[in-house]
Amino acid sequence: MASLEASAVKNGVVFAYTHRVETIEPRGNGYRIGFCVGHDKSAGHCQAMQIINCAGLGCEQIASCMGIDTKAA
């Protein structure tokens, strides 16, 4: 997995471990992602052209932020 992660980072991917996504808003040809960091809950945001939902057990929350009805999908 470390090799796959290193390859992704080399190609511009940013992994945001310990971050919790709070909001996802469409912006132009991308997204504005609001998040909290770690245990102190400091907030921030970032821009992304693409989002890959790999939140595991939290994947429904991410899908919901993007307006996807996971019950109907």
N, CA, C and O of each residue as an XYZ file, in Angstrom:
292
protein
N       0.807     -1.201      0.000
C       0.000      0.000      0.000
C       0.848      1.262      0.000
O       0.468      2.266     -0.602
N       1.987      1.218      0.666
C       2.846      2.400      0.721
C       3.315      2.788     -0.670
O       3.443      3.974     -0.972
N       3.571      1.804     -1.521
C       4.001      2.083     -2.888
C       2.882      2.751     -3.686
O       3.130      3.682     -4.452
N       1.657      2.274     -3.505
C       0.504      2.874     -4.182
C       0.292      4.302     -3.706
O       0.026      5.194     -4.512
N       0.410      4.525     -2.394
C       0.255      5.877     -1.849
C       1.346      6.799     -2.381
O       1.063      7.936     -2.758
N       2.581      6.328     -2.418
C       3.691      7.142     -2.918
C       3.465      7.519     -4.384
O       3.741      8.650     -4.786
N       2.970      6.588     -5.170
C       2.692      6.856     -6.576
C       1.577      7.896     -6.720
O       1.658      8.791     -7.562
N       0.555      7.773     -5.906
C      -0.554      8.732     -5.944
C      -0.075     10.132     -5.579
O      -0.408     11.101     -6.261
N       0.701     10.240     -4.516
C       1.233     11.536     -4.075
C       2.096     12.151     -5.173
O       2.031     13.354     -5.424
N       2.888     11.332     -5.813
C       3.742     11.801     -6.905
C       2.925     12.401     -8.050
O       3.403     13.259     -8.792
N       1.677     11.927     -8.177
C       0.790     12.395     -9.235
C      -0.222     13.436     -8.760
O      -1.222     13.687     -9.433
N       0.042     14.044     -7.594
C      -0.769     15.174     -7.146
C      -1.874     14.868     -6.159
O      -2.614     15.777     -5.781
N      -2.018     13.623     -5.725
C      -3.052     13.269     -4.763
C      -2.634     13.754     -3.375
O      -1.464     13.662     -3.005
N      -3.594     14.266     -2.614
C      -3.354     14.686     -1.235
C      -4.204     13.796     -0.330
O      -5.426     13.750     -0.468
N      -3.561     13.101      0.580
C      -4.273     12.290      1.562
C      -4.454     13.130      2.819
O      -3.501     13.735      3.308
N      -5.672     13.167      3.341
C      -5.978     13.999      4.503
C      -6.366     13.114      5.683
O      -7.524     13.091      6.100
N      -5.400     12.397      6.209
C      -5.656     11.550      7.368
C      -6.031     12.420      8.565
O      -5.564     13.554      8.676
N      -6.843     11.916      9.433
C      -7.364     12.563     10.643
C      -8.255     13.770     10.349
O      -8.551     14.549     11.255
N      -8.683     13.936      9.105
C      -9.596     15.015      8.738
C     -11.012     14.446      8.615
O     -11.199     13.331      8.127
N     -11.989     15.205      9.051
C     -13.389     14.806      8.916
C     -14.087     15.785      7.978
O     -14.131     16.985      8.250
N     -14.624     15.283      6.892
C     -15.333     16.128      5.929
C     -16.666     16.557      6.534
O     -17.427     15.726      7.029
N     -16.941     17.855      6.491
C     -18.187     18.409      7.008
C     -19.116     18.851      5.880
O     -20.331     18.670      5.965
N     -18.543     19.432      4.825
C     -19.349     19.924      3.706
C     -18.607     19.688      2.389
O     -17.377     19.658      2.347
N     -19.377     19.524      1.325
C     -18.832     19.472     -0.030
C     -19.751     20.310     -0.897
O     -20.941     20.019     -1.015
N     -19.198     21.354     -1.503
C     -19.983     22.271     -2.331
C     -19.411     22.324     -3.740
O     -18.206     22.510     -3.906
N     -20.259     22.163     -4.765
C     -19.764     22.338     -6.135
C     -19.287     23.768     -6.334
O     -19.956     24.711     -5.910
N     -18.144     23.936     -6.970
C     -17.580     25.257     -7.262
C     -16.962     25.224     -8.648
O     -15.923     24.593     -8.844
N     -17.573     25.884     -9.603
C     -17.038     25.907    -10.958
C     -16.892     24.502    -11.497
O     -17.874     23.766    -11.604
N     -15.680     24.129    -11.834
C     -15.457     22.775    -12.342
C     -14.840     21.859    -11.271
O     -14.153     20.892    -11.599
N     -15.088     22.170     -9.994
C     -14.549     21.362     -8.905
C     -15.434     21.439     -7.677
O     -16.647     21.625     -7.780
N     -14.815     21.295     -6.516
C     -15.536     21.262     -5.246
C     -14.778     22.025     -4.175
O     -13.548     22.085     -4.190
N     -15.520     22.606     -3.250
C     -14.952     23.194     -2.037
C     -15.313     22.258     -0.904
O     -16.492     21.989     -0.671
N     -14.311     21.759     -0.195
C     -14.515     20.775      0.859
C     -14.217     21.414      2.206
O     -13.102     21.876      2.448
N     -15.213     21.438      3.078
C     -15.038     21.932      4.438
C     -14.721     20.764      5.356
O     -15.328     19.700      5.231
N     -13.783     20.941      6.272
C     -13.369     19.831      7.125
C     -12.973     20.285      8.519
O     -12.723     21.467      8.757
N     -12.920     19.324      9.439
C     -12.367     19.493     10.782
C     -11.137     18.610     10.871
O     -11.069     17.559     10.233
N     -10.166     19.038     11.662
C      -8.903     18.309     11.772
C      -8.722     17.744     13.168
O      -8.831     18.464     14.161
N      -8.444     16.456     13.234
C      -8.047     15.800     14.473
C      -9.005     15.981     15.623
O     -10.200     16.213     15.438
N      -8.457     15.870     16.804
C      -9.269     15.928     18.020
C      -9.614     17.346     18.444
O     -10.583     17.552     19.175
N      -8.840     18.327     17.998
C      -9.099     19.703     18.433
C     -10.193     20.385     17.620
O     -10.611     21.496     17.947
N     -10.657     19.724     16.563
C     -11.781     20.200     15.736
C     -11.510     21.531     15.044
O     -12.453     22.257     14.731
N     -10.236     21.873     14.796
C      -9.965     23.095     14.045
C     -10.500     22.905     12.627
O     -10.398     21.820     12.054
N     -11.064     23.961     12.077
C     -11.755     23.872     10.788
C     -10.913     24.467      9.662
O     -10.019     25.282      9.889
N     -11.222     24.040      8.463
C     -10.567     24.566      7.284
C     -11.317     24.148      6.039
O     -12.372     23.518      6.118
N     -10.770     24.497      4.895
C     -11.370     24.061      3.641
C     -10.284     23.930      2.581
O      -9.190     24.476      2.719
N     -10.603     23.206      1.535
C      -9.694     23.054      0.411
C     -10.514     22.940     -0.875
O     -11.728     22.742     -0.830
N      -9.858     23.062     -1.987
C     -10.489     22.936     -3.298
C     -10.014     21.632     -3.930
O      -8.876     21.212     -3.720
N     -10.891     20.993     -4.705
C     -10.518     19.766     -5.406
C     -11.221     19.709     -6.753
O     -12.372     20.123     -6.890
N     -10.520     19.198     -7.724
C     -11.124     18.978     -9.045
C     -11.951     17.694     -9.039
O     -12.982     17.608     -9.705
N     -11.494     16.703     -8.285
C     -12.167     15.408     -8.190
C     -12.171     14.957     -6.736
O     -11.299     15.321     -5.947
N     -13.179     14.152     -6.406
C     -13.259     13.575     -5.065
C     -13.395     12.068     -5.219
O     -14.216     11.585     -6.000
N     -12.590     11.334     -4.475
C     -12.703      9.879     -4.438
C     -13.215      9.510     -3.054
O     -12.556      9.772     -2.047
N     -14.378      8.909     -3.013
C     -14.988      8.541     -1.742
C     -14.415      7.202     -1.279
O     -14.847      6.137     -1.720
N     -13.441      7.280     -0.385
C     -12.835      6.062      0.183
C     -12.921      6.134      1.700
O     -11.965      5.814      2.405
N     -14.080      6.558      2.192
C     -14.268      6.792      3.623
C     -14.664      5.541      4.396
O     -14.975      5.630      5.584
N     -14.660      4.395      3.759
C     -15.000      3.157      4.464
C     -16.394      3.225      5.064
O     -17.373      3.453      4.354
N     -16.480      3.027      6.373
C     -17.788      3.043      7.033
C     -18.448      4.417      6.989
O     -19.654      4.527      7.208
N     -17.680      5.461      6.710
C     -18.233      6.813      6.606
C     -18.620      7.205      5.191
O     -18.924      8.371      4.939
N     -18.616      6.261      4.266
C     -18.848      6.600      2.856
C     -20.239      7.183      2.600
O     -20.397      8.011      1.703
N     -21.245      6.770      3.365
C     -22.584      7.317      3.159
C     -22.635      8.793      3.541
O     -23.346      9.570      2.904
N     -21.895      9.187      4.566
C     -21.864     10.593      4.973
C     -21.236     11.446      3.866
O     -21.722     12.540      3.580
N     -20.169     10.957      3.247
C     -19.519     11.677      2.153
C     -20.462     11.774      0.968
O     -20.607     12.845      0.380
N     -21.102     10.675      0.612
C     -22.055     10.669     -0.500
C     -23.195     11.648     -0.232
O     -23.625     12.367     -1.133
N     -23.678     11.673      0.995
C     -24.756     12.584      1.368
C     -24.329     14.048      1.220
O     -25.121     14.880      0.777
N     -23.078     14.367      1.588
C     -22.557     15.727      1.420
C     -22.578     16.146     -0.048
O     -22.701     17.330     -0.361
N     -22.457     15.164     -0.946
C     -22.438     15.453     -2.378
C     -23.830     15.398     -3.005
O     -23.975     15.552     -4.218
N     -24.861     15.176     -2.168
C     -26.229     15.157     -2.664
C     -26.664     13.818     -3.243
O     -27.658     13.751     -3.966
N     -25.934     12.756     -2.937
C     -26.290     11.431     -3.433
C     -27.183     10.742     -2.420
O     -26.830     10.631     -1.247
N     -28.343     10.279     -2.874
C     -29.266      9.537     -2.022
C     -28.825      8.088     -2.019
O     -29.119      7.350     -2.960
N     -28.120      7.666     -0.968
C     -27.565      6.318     -0.935
C     -28.631      5.243     -0.780
O     -28.389      4.082     -1.114
N     -29.791      5.607     -0.286
C     -30.870      4.638     -0.154
C     -31.471      4.307     -1.522
O     -31.921      3.184     -1.748
N     -31.476      5.284     -2.433
C     -32.047      5.078     -3.769
C     -31.019      4.524     -4.756
O     -31.383      3.947     -5.780
N     -29.734      4.703     -4.441
C     -28.686      4.291     -5.389
C     -28.499      2.794     -5.450
O     -27.654      2.308     -6.202
